[in-house]
Amino acid sequence: MGRVKTVLPQSKVWRMYILIFICLGSQIFQMNRLLMEVDRLIDKGIIKEKVYAQIGSSTYKPKNYSYTFFMKSDEYDEMVRSADLIISHGGTGSLFKALKEGKRTIGIARLKKYDEAENDHQLQILSFLEHNDYLISITEVDELEGALKQILSHHIKPFKGEGKMVPLIDNYIDSCEKMKRK
């Protein structure tokens, strides 16, 4: 794929071609609302960059961008490395891979109310990562446009790896659960 100079609509800064990679993991659940919102933002002219998505078990088929249902591990890794921006569901595997590669990342939690998950545990994971300046987190798709504008100027802290991260997240989730019970 060749590189092309373009103007980023949000920042008006010259830079190389931007690729947005959407990764929805390999869950048995759909995440149609995110895919539909990206199509809407492309139609509206908000997203002008090239978008590619790994849509997993979603049933909505994007109209304005390329996609695949699932990818081989090496293909997925290459897409993450090639992307300038990652929009990911809140699964730790997808998030940690993007963050380890130093990618600007927008995370969106799979929510039970939309039949995207069995529970809302991804809210706590994303809350922790956003609180520590690793990414920008959204809950509803109508927040995506704002997050896309914010991500370019937001200070994102480099991610050093997940060795100590999983226990930190577990402790954070436990403390959130205790606070809810009070």
N, C-alpha and C positions, 0 to 999 in steps of 0.2 A: 504494500500500500504506500503510495507516495505521500509526501508531506506537502501541505498547501498553506500559504499565508492567508490568514483571515483576521477580521476584526471581531473581538469578543464583544457582543452587544452589551454586556453588563459593565465592562470596564473601559471599553474603547481603547484597549491596549493591543498593539500588534504583537502577535505571537504565532506559534505553529498551530496547525490544525488540532482541534480538540476532539477527543473521542470519549463519549460517555458510555460506560459499561454498566448495565443493570444486571445484578445477579440476585436471583431468587432462590438459590439453593436447590436441594433435591427433596424437599419435603413433599408429603403426599397431598398437601393443601395448596390451593390456588392463591394468587395475590393479584387478581384481575384489576383491582382499583388503582394500583400503581401504574400498571401498563396502560390503562385507559387515560390516566392523567397525563402521562408522558405524550401520548398521542394528541391529547387536547392542547398541551403546551407547544407542541410542534405546529399544529394547525394554527394556533394563535400567533406564531412567530416568536414566542418567548425562547424556545430551544431551537437554535439554528445549527448546532453542532451535530456531527454524526453520532448516532446512537445505535448500540448493539445490545441485545438482551438475551440472557439465558433465563427462560421463563419457567422452567421446572414443570410443575403440574397445573399451571394456570390454563384456563380454557379460552381466555381472550387472546386473539391473535392480533398483534400490532399491525397497524395499517401504514404507518409513516416511518418505520425503521425495521431493520433486519433483526431476526431472532432465531434461536434454536431452543428446543425444549431442554435438552441436557447436553453437556460437553464432556469429552474425555478430560482427565485431570491435566494433561500437558497442554491441551488447547485452552482450558480455563486459565491455567497459570500464565500462558502467553497473552491472553486477552487482558488479564489484570495488569501485567507488566506494560502493555501497550496503551492502556487507558490513561487519560489525564484526570478523570473524575469517575468515581465509583458511586452508584446508588445501589445500596444493598438492603436486603431484609436484615433483621436483627440477629441472625444466627452467628455464633461465635466463629465458626470456621470461615465463612465468607468475610466477616469483618476483620478478623485477625490477619487473613491473607492480604487484604487490601491495605491495612495499616502497616504491616511489616514491609510492604513494597513502597511505603511512603506516599500513598495515594490520598488525595483529598477525598473524603468519604462523607456521603449523606446516608444515614441509616434510618430505616423505617420499620417499626415493629409490626410483625404479624399479630393481628388481634383476633381474639375469640369471637367478638361480636360480628365479624365479617366472615366467619368460618375459615380463617386462615391458620388457625392453630388451636390446640386443645386448651391453652391458657395464655395469659398475657406476660409470661416471663421475659420476653424480649424487651419489654418496657424498662425493666430494671437494668438489663445489660446495657442498653443504649443510653439510659440516664447516667450510668456510671461512666461510660466512655465519653459522653459529652461533658459531664461535670469535670472531667480531667483533661479537657481540651484535645481529645484525639479525633473527634468528628463532630458533625452537626446531626442532631437527631430530630426527626419529625414523627408525629403520631398519625396525623390525617393527611391525605394527599393534597388537600388545598393549601398546605404549608410548603409544598415542594417549590413553587415559584419563588417564594421568599428565601428558602434555603439555597436555591441555585444562585441567587444574587448575593447572598451572604458568604457563601463558601470561598469565593475568590479573595475576599479581604479578611476573612476570619483567620486568626492565628491558630494553626494546628500544630500541636506538640508532636515531635517524632515519637514513634512507637518502638520500644526496645524489644518487644517479644512478650510471649504469653507465660513464660515460666512462673512468675509470681502473680500474674494477672488473674488467673482463674480463682485462686483463693481470695484475692481482693474483691473480685466481683461477687463471689459467694457470700463474703462477709457483708458487702454492701446490700445485697438482696435480703439477707437475714435481718439487717437493721431496718430496711424499708418495711419488711413484713411486721416487725415488732412495733414500728411507729404506727402502722395501720391499725393494729389491735388496740392501741391506747385510746 
